[in-house]
Amino acid sequence: MLKPYKTRVEATYHFLKAMIECVNDDGQSLRRVVRNADEATKRLASTSSFPLTFSLSEKTTMHKFLGIETRFEPSAVSGTMRRIYTGKPVELTVPFYDDVIVTDSVRVPDAYLIPQEWKFVEEIASLHGIRVERLARPITLEIESYRFSDVKFRDRPFEGRHGVQYTATPIRDVRSYPRGTFVIRTAQRAAKVAVHLLEPRAPDSFIAWGFFSAIFEQKEYAESYVMEQIAAEMLEQNAALRSEFEQKLKADSSFAKSPHARLNWFSLRSKWADPWLNVYPIGRVMNGAEAIVTGN
C-alpha cells in the first residue's frame, strides 16, 4: 500500500504471469496432486480427527524483509504514539511464524442430516460446491449432535450478522428424519468446507455466524401462579435441585432479585421444558450411513 500505484499494478501482473507459466510448465503434476488431495478429502470420515482451530507456536525462523523505515511521534488526535513512514527503504530481520498448533479438532462423520426447514444450508452449501442430497424415505437412527450453554451474542453486527459465542457439549440421541431431509455426505471433494460450516466449534460455522440463532429462543413459558406451586413441589422432592437453587441465589444477585428469572429457572428444569431449546438440529451420522437412501 505504500508503493506507487504503477509499481503495485506491474508487480501484480508479473506475479500472475509467473504463476500461470509455472502451472503451464508442470500441469500434469499439478493435476495429479489435486486429484490425490480430492481423494484424500473423500476419506476424511476414516480419520481420527480433523483440525478446526489453530494457534501459533513460539517456534520461529528469521527472515530478511525489505520494508520502509518508520518513526514514531506523539499524536494529539489519538492520544498515543503515531507511526510515520519516512519513505526510506530499509532491510529488516523479522520472525516468521511457520509452525502452528491444533487447538481443537473433531472426528468427521459419514454424513450430516439437516432438517429441511433449515433450507439456507442447502442454498449456501451448494454455492460452495458441496453436494447436497435429500432423503428418499424416512429414517430413524442414532446420531451425534450438540447442546449449547453459556450463549452470548455480539453487541454489534459484523459483516451484517450477529455472531454467537457458546459452549458446545456433544450429545447422543435417536432422531427420526422425514423424507426430504437434506443429507450432506462427507465422501466428497468439498467435505472440508462442509465440516467447517456445520461443526459448531469451527470459527466460521453457520451457527457461530448467527444462522441458527432461533434455537436459542425460549418459546415456552409457564404462568407464574402455576409455576409457584410446581416449583415448591420440585424443591420439596429433589434435595439436589434445592441445593443447586440455593447456590444460584447466593452466587447471582440479579437472579435472586428477579421473580421471573427464579420461576423460569424451575420451568426450564421441569418435565414441561422445551427439549429442543439450545439443541443443535443437525445430526452427525457416525455409523449406519449406508442405510441413508437418497433420491428425488
Disulfide bonds with the S-S distance in Angstrom:
none
